[in-house]
């Protein structure tokens, strides 16, 4: 029973960490290199498929780790529970920090005519993104350790 759950936890954690790492490594620097109007346009395009998909993957991974915690004992149980906490942290940072910024950027109707009071959200968005990336990579490492110790 635990074998398929271990695969699901590792696969979901790997996808989460991989996507967030790739965004941090390549997409974020590219967005910073763009003129503001181009950035707004690109940001609106980039989130279309990630926004509905990533929460499902992150929370499914947390659920798989939670079930594994219930099915194991000792060190493995503690590690699976830690992974759940880390993945819920990824989700919390996303929903409470990055998503509101995304909504603000997507609300701009004309990227060529930004409101006078518009502040560039890229530095703040990057900081929150790096936090959730670190949490996701750590969650993957913790899950992998739990799988190898169970």
C-alpha positions in Angstrom: 0.0 0.0 0.0 2.7 2.5 0.8 4.7 2.0 -2.4 2.3 3.8 -4.7 1.8 6.6 -2.1 5.6 7.0 -1.8 5.8 7.3 -5.6 2.9 9.9 -5.6 4.5 11.9 -2.7 7.9 11.9 -4.5 6.5 12.7 -7.9 4.3 15.5 -6.6 7.1 16.9 -4.4 9.5 16.7 -7.3 7.2 18.4 -9.8 6.5 21.2 -7.2 10.1 21.8 -6.4 11.1 21.5 -10.1 8.6 24.0 -11.3 9.3 26.5 -8.6 13.1 26.1 -9.0 12.8 26.5 -12.8 10.7 29.7 -12.3 13.3 31.1 -9.8 16.2 30.2 -12.1 14.9 31.3 -15.4 11.5 33.0 -15.5 12.0 35.5 -12.7 15.3 36.9 -14.1 13.6 37.1 -17.5 10.7 39.0 -16.0 13.1 41.4 -14.3 14.9 42.1 -17.6 11.6 43.2 -19.3 10.2 46.7 -19.5 7.3 47.2 -17.1 4.5 47.0 -19.7 6.0 43.9 -21.3 6.4 42.3 -17.8 2.7 42.9 -17.1 1.8 41.3 -20.4 4.1 38.3 -19.9 3.1 37.8 -16.3 -0.6 37.6 -17.3 0.3 34.9 -19.9 2.6 32.8 -17.6 0.1 32.1 -14.9 -2.7 30.8 -17.0 -1.9 27.1 -16.7 0.1 27.1 -13.5 -2.6 28.8 -11.4 -5.2 26.0 -11.6 -2.6 23.1 -11.7 0.0 23.8 -9.1 -2.4 24.0 -6.1 -3.7 20.6 -6.9 -0.2 19.1 -7.2 1.0 20.7 -4.0 -2.0 19.8 -1.9 -2.1 16.3 -3.3 1.5 15.8 -2.4 0.8 17.1 1.1 -2.1 14.6 1.3 0.0 11.7 0.2 2.6 12.6 2.8 -0.1 12.8 5.4 -1.5 9.4 4.6 2.1 8.0 4.7 2.6 9.5 8.1 -0.6 7.7 9.3 0.7 4.4 7.9 4.2 4.6 9.3 5.9 5.0 12.6 9.0 6.5 14.2 11.4 8.7 12.2 9.5 8.1 8.9 6.3 9.4 10.4 7.9 12.5 11.8 9.6 13.2 8.4 6.3 12.7 6.5 4.6 15.1 8.9 7.4 17.6 8.4 6.9 17.4 4.7 3.2 18.0 5.1 4.0 21.2 7.1 6.5 22.3 4.4 4.1 21.7 1.6 1.2 23.5 3.4 3.8 26.3 3.8 4.3 26.3 0.0 0.6 26.6 -0.5 0.1 29.3 2.2 2.9 31.5 0.7 1.4 31.0 -2.7 -2.2 31.8 -1.7 -1.5 34.5 0.8 1.4 36.3 -0.8 2.0 35.5 -4.5 -1.6 35.1 -5.6 -2.7 38.5 -4.4 0.2 40.1 -6.3 -0.7 38.0 -9.4 -4.3 39.3 -9.2 -3.1 42.9 -8.9 -0.9 42.5 -12.0 -3.6 40.7 -13.9 -6.1 43.5 -13.1 -4.1 46.0 -15.2 -6.2 46.4 -18.3 -3.6 48.3 -20.4 0.1 47.4 -19.8 1.1 50.4 -21.9 -0.8 52.8 -19.6 -0.1 51.8 -16.0 -1.8 53.7 -13.2 0.2 56.6 -11.7 0.2 54.9 -8.3 1.3 51.4 -9.7 4.3 49.9 -7.9 6.4 47.3 -9.5 5.6 44.1 -7.6 8.6 42.1 -9.0 10.9 42.4 -6.0 8.3 41.4 -3.5 6.9 38.6 -5.7 10.5 37.3 -6.1 11.1 37.2 -2.3 7.9 35.3 -1.7 8.6 33.0 -4.6 12.1 32.2 -3.3 10.6 31.3 0.1 8.1 28.9 -1.4 10.8 27.4 -3.6 13.0 26.8 -0.6 10.1 25.2 1.3 9.3 23.0 -1.7 12.9 21.8 -2.2 13.2 21.1 1.5 9.9 19.2 1.4 11.2 17.0 -1.4 14.4 16.2 0.5 12.4 15.4 3.6 10.0 13.2 1.7 12.9 11.4 0.0 14.5 10.8 3.4 11.3 9.5 4.8 10.9 7.1 1.9 14.4 5.8 2.3 14.1 5.3 6.1 10.7 3.6 6.1 
